[in-house]
Every structure is written in C-alpha cells, then in structure tokens.
Amino acid sequence: MADDVETVSAFLADRILAAREPSPEIRWLTKPRMLGKLLLALFRKRDFFSQHDSASS
C-alpha cells in the first residue's frame, strides 16, 4: 500500500488549498483505491528500495 511521499503530499496539498470548509475530511487511501492497489499488485512488481539505496550509501 506504500506510495511515494511526493505523490501523496501533492494530493494532500491540493485538497487542503482547495477546501472551503474549516475542517475538511481528506482521504488518500480510500477503499476503492486500496482494492485497486491489491488487484494491481497481482500483475505488477514494485521495488520500493532500489531508488532509495543510493541515497543511503
């Protein structure tokens, strides 16, 4: 279920700035999105650590 920080933060910032009510409810990982990620995981292999390995060395 992991997503890149850049992706989630851009989504959240856009929603926060567009909100017109004092305390909006903003959800990133909704049930449909989670189900979609689970189904896509069957067909797609993701490597979360290779892009960050060079930064830690």
HTML snippet that shows the backbone in 3Dmol.js (N, CA, C, O; Angstrom):
<script src="https://3Dmol.org/build/3Dmol-min.js"></script>
<div id="view" style="width:600px;height:400px;position:relative"></div>
<script>
const pdb = `
ATOM      1  N   MET A   1       0.806  -1.195   0.000  1.00  0.00           N
ATOM      2  CA  MET A   1       0.000   0.000   0.000  1.00  0.00           C
ATOM      3  C   MET A   1       0.851   1.262   0.000  1.00  0.00           C
ATOM      4  O   MET A   1       0.317   2.371   0.018  1.00  0.00           O
ATOM      5  N   ALA A   2       2.149   1.105  -0.019  1.00  0.00           N
ATOM      6  CA  ALA A   2       3.044   2.259   0.070  1.00  0.00           C
ATOM      7  C   ALA A   2       2.978   3.124  -1.194  1.00  0.00           C
ATOM      8  O   ALA A   2       2.899   2.617  -2.313  1.00  0.00           O
ATOM      9  N   ASP A   3       3.013   4.414  -0.986  1.00  0.00           N
ATOM     10  CA  ASP A   3       3.054   5.384  -2.076  1.00  0.00           C
ATOM     11  C   ASP A   3       4.202   6.340  -1.827  1.00  0.00           C
ATOM     12  O   ASP A   3       4.646   6.513  -0.692  1.00  0.00           O
ATOM     13  N   ASP A   4       4.676   6.955  -2.887  1.00  0.00           N
ATOM     14  CA  ASP A   4       5.762   7.922  -2.759  1.00  0.00           C
ATOM     15  C   ASP A   4       5.284   9.153  -1.992  1.00  0.00           C
ATOM     16  O   ASP A   4       4.138   9.580  -2.129  1.00  0.00           O
ATOM     17  N   VAL A   5       6.160   9.703  -1.201  1.00  0.00           N
ATOM     18  CA  VAL A   5       5.841  10.898  -0.418  1.00  0.00           C
ATOM     19  C   VAL A   5       5.439  12.042  -1.342  1.00  0.00           C
ATOM     20  O   VAL A   5       4.510  12.789  -1.036  1.00  0.00           O
ATOM     21  N   GLU A   6       6.124  12.181  -2.454  1.00  0.00           N
ATOM     22  CA  GLU A   6       5.835  13.273  -3.385  1.00  0.00           C
ATOM     23  C   GLU A   6       4.410  13.184  -3.925  1.00  0.00           C
ATOM     24  O   GLU A   6       3.732  14.201  -4.070  1.00  0.00           O
ATOM     25  N   THR A   7       3.963  11.975  -4.218  1.00  0.00           N
ATOM     26  CA  THR A   7       2.618  11.775  -4.766  1.00  0.00           C
ATOM     27  C   THR A   7       1.552  12.135  -3.743  1.00  0.00           C
ATOM     28  O   THR A   7       0.614  12.874  -4.042  1.00  0.00           O
ATOM     29  N   VAL A   8       1.703  11.609  -2.543  1.00  0.00           N
ATOM     30  CA  VAL A   8       0.693  11.835  -1.500  1.00  0.00           C
ATOM     31  C   VAL A   8       0.696  13.291  -1.048  1.00  0.00           C
ATOM     32  O   VAL A   8      -0.369  13.882  -0.864  1.00  0.00           O
ATOM     33  N   SER A   9       1.871  13.872  -0.867  1.00  0.00           N
ATOM     34  CA  SER A   9       1.922  15.258  -0.386  1.00  0.00           C
ATOM     35  C   SER A   9       1.335  16.226  -1.409  1.00  0.00           C
ATOM     36  O   SER A   9       0.680  17.197  -1.029  1.00  0.00           O
ATOM     37  N   ALA A  10       1.556  15.980  -2.689  1.00  0.00           N
ATOM     38  CA  ALA A  10       0.954  16.839  -3.722  1.00  0.00           C
ATOM     39  C   ALA A  10      -0.566  16.728  -3.689  1.00  0.00           C
ATOM     40  O   ALA A  10      -1.264  17.737  -3.793  1.00  0.00           O
ATOM     41  N   PHE A  11      -1.081  15.517  -3.545  1.00  0.00           N
ATOM     42  CA  PHE A  11      -2.530  15.305  -3.439  1.00  0.00           C
ATOM     43  C   PHE A  11      -3.095  16.037  -2.226  1.00  0.00           C
ATOM     44  O   PHE A  11      -4.088  16.756  -2.337  1.00  0.00           O
ATOM     45  N   LEU A  12      -2.464  15.854  -1.074  1.00  0.00           N
ATOM     46  CA  LEU A  12      -2.952  16.484   0.152  1.00  0.00           C
ATOM     47  C   LEU A  12      -2.889  18.006   0.078  1.00  0.00           C
ATOM     48  O   LEU A  12      -3.826  18.689   0.492  1.00  0.00           O
ATOM     49  N   ALA A  13      -1.791  18.536  -0.447  1.00  0.00           N
ATOM     50  CA  ALA A  13      -1.655  19.991  -0.547  1.00  0.00           C
ATOM     51  C   ALA A  13      -2.734  20.579  -1.446  1.00  0.00           C
ATOM     52  O   ALA A  13      -3.323  21.608  -1.115  1.00  0.00           O
ATOM     53  N   ASP A  14      -2.998  19.939  -2.575  1.00  0.00           N
ATOM     54  CA  ASP A  14      -4.050  20.421  -3.480  1.00  0.00           C
ATOM     55  C   ASP A  14      -5.409  20.414  -2.804  1.00  0.00           C
ATOM     56  O   ASP A  14      -6.172  21.372  -2.922  1.00  0.00           O
ATOM     57  N   ARG A  15      -5.711  19.336  -2.098  1.00  0.00           N
ATOM     58  CA  ARG A  15      -7.012  19.232  -1.422  1.00  0.00           C
ATOM     59  C   ARG A  15      -7.142  20.234  -0.286  1.00  0.00           C
ATOM     60  O   ARG A  15      -8.207  20.820  -0.097  1.00  0.00           O
ATOM     61  N   ILE A  16      -6.083  20.436   0.463  1.00  0.00           N
ATOM     62  CA  ILE A  16      -6.121  21.388   1.571  1.00  0.00           C
ATOM     63  C   ILE A  16      -6.335  22.807   1.051  1.00  0.00           C
ATOM     64  O   ILE A  16      -7.143  23.559   1.596  1.00  0.00           O
ATOM     65  N   LEU A  17      -5.613  23.166   0.001  1.00  0.00           N
ATOM     66  CA  LEU A  17      -5.742  24.512  -0.558  1.00  0.00           C
ATOM     67  C   LEU A  17      -7.095  24.746  -1.221  1.00  0.00           C
ATOM     68  O   LEU A  17      -7.579  25.877  -1.260  1.00  0.00           O
ATOM     69  N   ALA A  18      -7.709  23.684  -1.743  1.00  0.00           N
ATOM     70  CA  ALA A  18      -8.996  23.821  -2.410  1.00  0.00           C
ATOM     71  C   ALA A  18     -10.172  23.778  -1.436  1.00  0.00           C
ATOM     72  O   ALA A  18     -11.297  24.105  -1.814  1.00  0.00           O
ATOM     73  N   ALA A  19      -9.929  23.385  -0.208  1.00  0.00           N
ATOM     74  CA  ALA A  19     -11.008  23.239   0.779  1.00  0.00           C
ATOM     75  C   ALA A  19     -11.612  24.592   1.125  1.00  0.00           C
ATOM     76  O   ALA A  19     -10.906  25.588   1.286  1.00  0.00           O
ATOM     77  N   ARG A  20     -12.921  24.602   1.235  1.00  0.00           N
ATOM     78  CA  ARG A  20     -13.642  25.828   1.567  1.00  0.00           C
ATOM     79  C   ARG A  20     -14.273  25.764   2.953  1.00  0.00           C
ATOM     80  O   ARG A  20     -14.799  26.761   3.449  1.00  0.00           O
ATOM     81  N   GLU A  21     -14.219  24.598   3.571  1.00  0.00           N
ATOM     82  CA  GLU A  21     -14.790  24.442   4.910  1.00  0.00           C
ATOM     83  C   GLU A  21     -13.669  24.400   5.942  1.00  0.00           C
ATOM     84  O   GLU A  21     -12.532  24.093   5.585  1.00  0.00           O
ATOM     85  N   PRO A  22     -13.945  24.691   7.183  1.00  0.00           N
ATOM     86  CA  PRO A  22     -12.901  24.813   8.205  1.00  0.00           C
ATOM     87  C   PRO A  22     -12.127  23.518   8.488  1.00  0.00           C
ATOM     88  O   PRO A  22     -10.912  23.568   8.681  1.00  0.00           O
ATOM     89  N   SER A  23     -12.792  22.381   8.516  1.00  0.00           N
ATOM     90  CA  SER A  23     -12.124  21.112   8.837  1.00  0.00           C
ATOM     91  C   SER A  23     -12.536  20.041   7.831  1.00  0.00           C
ATOM     92  O   SER A  23     -13.353  19.176   8.148  1.00  0.00           O
ATOM     93  N   PRO A  24     -11.981  20.091   6.632  1.00  0.00           N
ATOM     94  CA  PRO A  24     -12.393  19.118   5.614  1.00  0.00           C
ATOM     95  C   PRO A  24     -11.848  17.721   5.929  1.00  0.00           C
ATOM     96  O   PRO A  24     -10.791  17.574   6.542  1.00  0.00           O
ATOM     97  N   GLU A  25     -12.579  16.722   5.504  1.00  0.00           N
ATOM     98  CA  GLU A  25     -12.113  15.345   5.625  1.00  0.00           C
ATOM     99  C   GLU A  25     -11.463  14.970   4.304  1.00  0.00           C
ATOM    100  O   GLU A  25     -12.129  14.918   3.269  1.00  0.00           O
ATOM    101  N   ILE A  26     -10.169  14.712   4.340  1.00  0.00           N
ATOM    102  CA  ILE A  26      -9.413  14.394   3.133  1.00  0.00           C
ATOM    103  C   ILE A  26      -8.857  12.990   3.299  1.00  0.00           C
ATOM    104  O   ILE A  26      -8.150  12.696   4.263  1.00  0.00           O
ATOM    105  N   ARG A  27      -9.185  12.130   2.350  1.00  0.00           N
ATOM    106  CA  ARG A  27      -8.731  10.738   2.421  1.00  0.00           C
ATOM    107  C   ARG A  27      -7.888  10.396   1.208  1.00  0.00           C
ATOM    108  O   ARG A  27      -8.278  10.652   0.069  1.00  0.00           O
ATOM    109  N   TRP A  28      -6.740   9.820   1.466  1.00  0.00           N
ATOM    110  CA  TRP A  28      -5.867   9.370   0.387  1.00  0.00           C
ATOM    111  C   TRP A  28      -6.165   7.922   0.039  1.00  0.00           C
ATOM    112  O   TRP A  28      -6.426   7.605  -1.121  1.00  0.00           O
ATOM    113  N   LEU A  29      -6.130   7.052   1.018  1.00  0.00           N
ATOM    114  CA  LEU A  29      -6.285   5.625   0.756  1.00  0.00           C
ATOM    115  C   LEU A  29      -7.723   5.209   1.052  1.00  0.00           C
ATOM    116  O   LEU A  29      -8.036   4.728   2.141  1.00  0.00           O
ATOM    117  N   THR A  30      -8.586   5.405   0.066  1.00  0.00           N
ATOM    118  CA  THR A  30      -9.986   5.023   0.202  1.00  0.00           C
ATOM    119  C   THR A  30     -10.130   3.525  -0.069  1.00  0.00           C
ATOM    120  O   THR A  30      -9.193   2.894  -0.559  1.00  0.00           O
ATOM    121  N   LYS A  31     -11.268   2.965   0.238  1.00  0.00           N
ATOM    122  CA  LYS A  31     -11.495   1.533  -0.009  1.00  0.00           C
ATOM    123  C   LYS A  31     -11.336   1.166  -1.482  1.00  0.00           C
ATOM    124  O   LYS A  31     -10.670   0.175  -1.782  1.00  0.00           O
ATOM    125  N   PRO A  32     -11.922   1.925  -2.419  1.00  0.00           N
ATOM    126  CA  PRO A  32     -11.727   1.583  -3.836  1.00  0.00           C
ATOM    127  C   PRO A  32     -10.253   1.664  -4.268  1.00  0.00           C
ATOM    128  O   PRO A  32      -9.785   0.824  -5.037  1.00  0.00           O
ATOM    129  N   ARG A  33      -9.536   2.659  -3.780  1.00  0.00           N
ATOM    130  CA  ARG A  33      -8.122   2.791  -4.142  1.00  0.00           C
ATOM    131  C   ARG A  33      -7.318   1.622  -3.570  1.00  0.00           C
ATOM    132  O   ARG A  33      -6.428   1.095  -4.238  1.00  0.00           O
ATOM    133  N   MET A  34      -7.630   1.214  -2.334  1.00  0.00           N
ATOM    134  CA  MET A  34      -6.930   0.099  -1.710  1.00  0.00           C
ATOM    135  C   MET A  34      -7.210  -1.201  -2.475  1.00  0.00           C
ATOM    136  O   MET A  34      -6.292  -1.983  -2.719  1.00  0.00           O
ATOM    137  N   LEU A  35      -8.463  -1.434  -2.851  1.00  0.00           N
ATOM    138  CA  LEU A  35      -8.798  -2.623  -3.630  1.00  0.00           C
ATOM    139  C   LEU A  35      -8.076  -2.620  -4.978  1.00  0.00           C
ATOM    140  O   LEU A  35      -7.577  -3.652  -5.425  1.00  0.00           O
ATOM    141  N   GLY A  36      -8.028  -1.461  -5.613  1.00  0.00           N
ATOM    142  CA  GLY A  36      -7.313  -1.358  -6.883  1.00  0.00           C
ATOM    143  C   GLY A  36      -5.841  -1.679  -6.733  1.00  0.00           C
ATOM    144  O   GLY A  36      -5.261  -2.352  -7.585  1.00  0.00           O
ATOM    145  N   LYS A  37      -5.230  -1.204  -5.660  1.00  0.00           N
ATOM    146  CA  LYS A  37      -3.816  -1.492  -5.419  1.00  0.00           C
ATOM    147  C   LYS A  37      -3.598  -2.978  -5.184  1.00  0.00           C
ATOM    148  O   LYS A  37      -2.621  -3.544  -5.674  1.00  0.00           O
ATOM    149  N   LEU A  38      -4.490  -3.613  -4.444  1.00  0.00           N
ATOM    150  CA  LEU A  38      -4.376  -5.046  -4.194  1.00  0.00           C
ATOM    151  C   LEU A  38      -4.503  -5.844  -5.484  1.00  0.00           C
ATOM    152  O   LEU A  38      -3.751  -6.792  -5.710  1.00  0.00           O
ATOM    153  N   LEU A  39      -5.453  -5.461  -6.329  1.00  0.00           N
ATOM    154  CA  LEU A  39      -5.626  -6.172  -7.592  1.00  0.00           C
ATOM    155  C   LEU A  39      -4.452  -5.935  -8.540  1.00  0.00           C
ATOM    156  O   LEU A  39      -4.001  -6.864  -9.210  1.00  0.00           O
ATOM    157  N   LEU A  40      -3.964  -4.721  -8.599  1.00  0.00           N
ATOM    158  CA  LEU A  40      -2.817  -4.432  -9.466  1.00  0.00           C
ATOM    159  C   LEU A  40      -1.544  -5.121  -8.986  1.00  0.00           C
ATOM    160  O   LEU A  40      -0.668  -5.442  -9.789  1.00  0.00           O
ATOM    161  N   ALA A  41      -1.443  -5.347  -7.691  1.00  0.00           N
ATOM    162  CA  ALA A  41      -0.247  -5.992  -7.141  1.00  0.00           C
ATOM    163  C   ALA A  41      -0.077  -7.404  -7.695  1.00  0.00           C
ATOM    164  O   ALA A  41       1.040  -7.921  -7.732  1.00  0.00           O
ATOM    165  N   LEU A  42      -1.149  -8.023  -8.116  1.00  0.00           N
ATOM    166  CA  LEU A  42      -1.055  -9.363  -8.693  1.00  0.00           C
ATOM    167  C   LEU A  42      -0.327  -9.351 -10.033  1.00  0.00           C
ATOM    168  O   LEU A  42       0.268 -10.353 -10.430  1.00  0.00           O
ATOM    169  N   PHE A  43      -0.376  -8.220 -10.726  1.00  0.00           N
ATOM    170  CA  PHE A  43       0.184  -8.133 -12.078  1.00  0.00           C
ATOM    171  C   PHE A  43       1.426  -7.270 -12.173  1.00  0.00           C
ATOM    172  O   PHE A  43       2.111  -7.289 -13.195  1.00  0.00           O
ATOM    173  N   ARG A  44       1.729  -6.517 -11.135  1.00  0.00           N
ATOM    174  CA  ARG A  44       2.827  -5.559 -11.197  1.00  0.00           C
ATOM    175  C   ARG A  44       3.790  -5.795 -10.040  1.00  0.00           C
ATOM    176  O   ARG A  44       3.378  -5.936  -8.888  1.00  0.00           O
ATOM    177  N   LYS A  45       5.063  -5.836 -10.362  1.00  0.00           N
ATOM    178  CA  LYS A  45       6.098  -5.990  -9.339  1.00  0.00           C
ATOM    179  C   LYS A  45       6.718  -4.629  -9.084  1.00  0.00           C
ATOM    180  O   LYS A  45       7.235  -3.997 -10.006  1.00  0.00           O
ATOM    181  N   ARG A  46       6.670  -4.167  -7.820  1.00  0.00           N
ATOM    182  CA  ARG A  46       7.238  -2.868  -7.460  1.00  0.00           C
ATOM    183  C   ARG A  46       8.434  -3.072  -6.557  1.00  0.00           C
ATOM    184  O   ARG A  46       8.415  -3.930  -5.673  1.00  0.00           O
ATOM    185  N   ASP A  47       9.472  -2.287  -6.776  1.00  0.00           N
ATOM    186  CA  ASP A  47      10.672  -2.329  -5.943  1.00  0.00           C
ATOM    187  C   ASP A  47      10.772  -0.994  -5.224  1.00  0.00           C
ATOM    188  O   ASP A  47      11.127   0.018  -5.827  1.00  0.00           O
ATOM    189  N   PHE A  48      10.460  -0.993  -3.935  1.00  0.00           N
ATOM    190  CA  PHE A  48      10.416   0.242  -3.165  1.00  0.00           C
ATOM    191  C   PHE A  48      11.786   0.699  -2.696  1.00  0.00           C
ATOM    192  O   PHE A  48      11.950   1.869  -2.350  1.00  0.00           O
ATOM    193  N   PHE A  49      12.774  -0.183  -2.672  1.00  0.00           N
ATOM    194  CA  PHE A  49      14.032   0.134  -2.026  1.00  0.00           C
ATOM    195  C   PHE A  49      15.160   0.483  -2.982  1.00  0.00           C
ATOM    196  O   PHE A  49      16.110   1.143  -2.563  1.00  0.00           O
ATOM    197  N   SER A  50      15.105   0.077  -4.234  1.00  0.00           N
ATOM    198  CA  SER A  50      16.219   0.327  -5.142  1.00  0.00           C
ATOM    199  C   SER A  50      16.447   1.818  -5.383  1.00  0.00           C
ATOM    200  O   SER A  50      17.595   2.246  -5.503  1.00  0.00           O
ATOM    201  N   GLN A  51      15.394   2.610  -5.457  1.00  0.00           N
ATOM    202  CA  GLN A  51      15.558   4.049  -5.699  1.00  0.00           C
ATOM    203  C   GLN A  51      16.120   4.776  -4.492  1.00  0.00           C
ATOM    204  O   GLN A  51      16.646   5.880  -4.631  1.00  0.00           O
ATOM    205  N   HIS A  52      16.021   4.182  -3.312  1.00  0.00           N
ATOM    206  CA  HIS A  52      16.496   4.832  -2.083  1.00  0.00           C
ATOM    207  C   HIS A  52      17.827   4.267  -1.608  1.00  0.00           C
ATOM    208  O   HIS A  52      18.436   4.825  -0.696  1.00  0.00           O
ATOM    209  N   ASP A  53      18.299   3.161  -2.210  1.00  0.00           N
ATOM    210  CA  ASP A  53      19.567   2.571  -1.790  1.00  0.00           C
ATOM    211  C   ASP A  53      20.748   3.484  -2.026  1.00  0.00           C
ATOM    212  O   ASP A  53      21.642   3.561  -1.184  1.00  0.00           O
ATOM    213  N   SER A  54      20.774   4.182  -3.157  1.00  0.00           N
ATOM    214  CA  SER A  54      21.910   5.026  -3.478  1.00  0.00           C
ATOM    215  C   SER A  54      22.006   6.240  -2.539  1.00  0.00           C
ATOM    216  O   SER A  54      23.099   6.758  -2.308  1.00  0.00           O
ATOM    217  N   ALA A  55      20.890   6.682  -2.010  1.00  0.00           N
ATOM    218  CA  ALA A  55      20.899   7.843  -1.111  1.00  0.00           C
ATOM    219  C   ALA A  55      21.490   7.489   0.254  1.00  0.00           C
ATOM    220  O   ALA A  55      22.071   8.343   0.923  1.00  0.00           O
ATOM    221  N   SER A  56      21.338   6.223   0.664  1.00  0.00           N
ATOM    222  CA  SER A  56      21.830   5.840   1.977  1.00  0.00           C
ATOM    223  C   SER A  56      23.293   5.442   1.957  1.00  0.00           C
ATOM    224  O   SER A  56      23.910   5.330   3.016  1.00  0.00           O
ATOM    225  N   SER A  57      23.867   5.225   0.778  1.00  0.00           N
ATOM    226  CA  SER A  57      25.272   4.808   0.690  1.00  0.00           C
ATOM    227  C   SER A  57      26.229   5.981   0.763  1.00  0.00           C
ATOM    228  O   SER A  57      27.444   5.791   0.702  1.00  0.00           O
TER     229      SER A  57
END
`;
const viewer = $3Dmol.createViewer("view");
viewer.addModel(pdb, "pdb");
viewer.setStyle({}, {cartoon: {color: "spectrum"}});
viewer.zoomTo();
viewer.render();
</script>
